[in-house]
Amino acid sequence: MKQTTISVTEAARNFAECVNLVRYQNVSFVLLRNGSPAARLVPAEEKQGRGADLARALSRTGLPAAEASAWHRDLGEARRSTGTPASKWK
């Protein structure tokens, strides 16, 4: 996602355009007040993939069995090392 920094005044003057960029072009804005970040304008629903989406995409790549097995092993190790967050909101 592309991130752009603009002043609160500029965002107010061009609010509709900013909202359209956020919604349709996946741009996010950091709004500055007196040069310091004050707020962020981001898409309501960021585009995220699920594990099933990734598995479907990988199945179409024609990845050799040995590489697919190694990737699966590495993914499992990464999941174990990072752990699951206590809260999905953090």
Secondary structure, 3 states (H helix, E strand, C coil): CEEEEEEHHHHHHCHHHHHHHHHHHCEEEEEEECCEEEEEECCCCCCCCCHHHHHHHHHCCCCCHHHHHHHHHHHHHHHHHHCCCCCCCC
